């Protein structure tokens, strides 16, 4: 274990913003002593068409925040920048895998979103109707989400790594009026078509919906009734007005992984926007900052900190839809250098992969504009944190007492904890708010407003409701409140100074390269194979992926058949580390299998 594991690190670049632990604790304790008042004050930074009358009503998990209040979500995200210097600055900088670059100012992004909103309205989409998108992070995908927001129509982005079976499930659960898809994208030089997946999913869902297609690669359009090219929508002369919604109206949704399946969760307009804006501002997002977030839409970090938070704060967003190692592992560093990125947000798994590459991968690039590296997803081990701080975090130009010649570290490498149901980061050092020293290998201290605690059995819990708490969720979410607090399902421990170190899942939900994958969903897919009576899936520890699935199949099938089905039905991310066949599964539950794999 690296000697940094018990150190307190103050990066030279943060020397003049760091606070003492006592100062942090004072701010934090005041925030959780009266969290309702704390978040009520944060809510006043939004633009309300009608002020709320009650900060919170009802008991958790069915609490509602800012009841009586009405607001215009689009105005809070985009419209407020009109007639300010932000309007003429870059909102998105998109780079394709082939190196093509497209830049949209806030003004142009607003125009694109308005035209798509006008087209959606002409197709019958109105306030409260769901839309869905199956697309990589492209400017059109961002504009489509904003167009839905403009109409007060909640949307769900679906990660393009999911196969047709999972896409169909989301279409079936949301019954969207319109599904937006990109025909395909490049991955390591190869065309990845989304057309066939979309056709199969929508036909399997049984839902009648309209398809809007961004024809980026020039592939054929889906052979489905009522399919329209995006170019038609962008020629729309009608621009729809932005709508006002109630604070508790759903604004967007996701399908987080639960033990038995992926299930729908929806987030409220007023509470979510309050929390997204506050945490983004505390992270240092603001005009003139440039954010490169490698997490795609379809995951909570790719919604809160690729769409809402950056745009609400007037930040420039860098979008890249290619592979991190194409044509070499320096691709991300080329992006950091080329666009003068100031905040880099990525995952623990990505840093572990980068740490195995040659130092020349990053040393040949100059990204001295970088102010912070933010890390999320699965736990970040001390050794990887130390590598990132000393190597990626040491800039070419010395800052105060940093020394590039010995890789001493200069800028903060901040590990943060997030969960879909919480909707934003809930722990971590905040460069523009509470920034005590960093303890390597931990997830940092709790963020003000989130009353986190670790019980004697290691469970990480949230003791008070938070503004973005779901307004629609499966029964499993409500059951997590059965003891009067929210059980996150994660195990954690306190480290020095009371910082939180998340260890992994307590239940059988898997964390694979930061992706939250349902074992039950995989089992259900495998059980559709002829000759299979039962399947059991659990994760085993993996040095790179954090966890990797192990599959036990009761019945007769071919291993390659099972592997192919998982990749096509669920996602290639869930590709099994091992597949065993048996006449009778000896484990009664996934927990038994998980415990066995942990003890091997």
C-alpha positions, 0 to 999 in steps of 0.5 A: 500500500502506498505511504500516502494512504495515511497522509493529508495532502494539500495540493499546491494549486489549492494552497490558498483555498484550503480550509482547516478540518475544524472550519469544514466541520463547522460548515458541515454540521450547520448544514445537517443541523437544519438541512431543510433550511440549508437547501431552501437557501440554495433553491433561491439561486434558481429562477422561480415563476411562482415561489414555493410555499413549503420547503418540504412536505411529507415524510421520506421516502415520499417527501416533496421539496419546494411544494407550491413552487413553479419554475421554467427548467429551460430558463434555469438551464439555458435561457438565463444566459441570454443577453449575457457574455455567456451567450456568445461563448462555446457551450459545446465543443464536439470532437469525433473519433476521426478528429472532426470538430464542431463548436456550438455557442450557447446562442446556436445551441439554444437555436438548435434546441428551439427548432427541435422543440418546435418539431416535437410540438408539431408531433404532439409532444407536450408537457408531461410526455416522455421522450427517450434518446439512444445516442452518444454524447453529440451536440444533437443529443444535448440539443434534443434533451434541451428541447424536451426540457423546453417543452416540460417533457421528461426524458431518459437517455439510454447508454448506447452500450446497452443492447436491444433487450434493455433498450426495449425495456426502457421504451416499454416502461416510459412509453415515449412519444418520440425516440431520438437515435443516432444512426451510429458512431465510430469505435476504434475506427469501426462503425457501430450501427445503432439502427438494427438495435433500435429497430429490434428494441422498438418492435419488441417493446410493443410501443407505438412511437415516432423516431427522430434520427441523426444520420451522422454516419450516413447509414440507412434509416430504421425501417419503422413506421413514422421515422424522420431525419433530424435535418427535417426537424432542424428546418422547422420554422416554428420554435416552441416556447419554454414551459413552466412546470411544478416543482415536483414534476419529473424532469428526467429519468434513468433505469438504475441497476437493482438486484432483480433488474434495471428499474425506472427512477424519475427526478423532480424539477425543482429539487433536482435543479437546486442540487445540480446547480449547487454541487456544480458551482461548488465543484468550480464550474462557471463561465470561462471554465472548460469541462471534459467529462468522459462519462456518457449520458445514460449514467447519472454523472453523464446527466448531472455533470455533462448536461445540467450542471455545466450549462446552468453554470455557463461552462463549456462542455467538451464532447467526445464519442470515441474510444480513449485509446484510439489511435493511442492512449494519449487521445484524452490528453490531446483533448485536454491540451487542444481545448485548454480544459480546466476540469477533467472528470473521469472514472477510477477504472479509466485512471487504472487503465491509464496508469498502465500506459507509458509515461510518454502517453501524457508527458508529451502533452501540455495541459497546464490549464488543468485546475482539477481532476475529478474522479467518480464511479467505483472506489479509487484505490490509494495507489491509483490516486497517488499515480494520478496525483504525481503524474497527471496532476504534476503540471509542466510549470511549477506552482508555488512549491510543486516540483515537476522534475520529481513529480510532486503533484500540483493540482487536486485529484478529488475522488467523489461519491455519487449514486443514481438515486442521490442524483449528484455527488454527496462526498468529496472535496469541493474546490469552490466551497469546502476544501479541507486537505485530501486523504488519498484513497478516500471519497473525501468528507460528506458534502454539506447538506448530505447527512451521511453516516456509516452504521456499525455493520458498515452500511453507508446511509443517508439520514435526511432527505435531499432535494433531488430524491426521486418522485417515481421509483421502484418498490426496492427504493422505498424499502431502502428507507424502512429503518427511517434512513436511506440505505445506499446498498454500499459498504463504507468505513471512516478513515482518518479525520472522519472521511468516507471510504466506500468499499463496494456494494453490500448487496449483489448489484455489480460495479463493473468499471463504474457501471451499475449492472443488475445481476437479475437482468442478466439472469433473465436474459440467459433464461430465455435460451432454450435448454436453460432452466435457471441462471445465477450471476454474481460479481467477483473481485477484478483488479481492473474492472473492480468486479467481473460477472461469474455466470452459473447456468443450470441446463444445456447451452454453449458458452459462446452462445451465453456470452453472445446473448449477454452482449446483445441483450444486456451490454458488452460491459457485462461480458462474463469472466467465467461461465459454468454449466451444471445439472443443478445449481448448488447456491440458493441465492446470489448472496451465497455465490457472491460470498463464495467468490469473495472468499476464493 
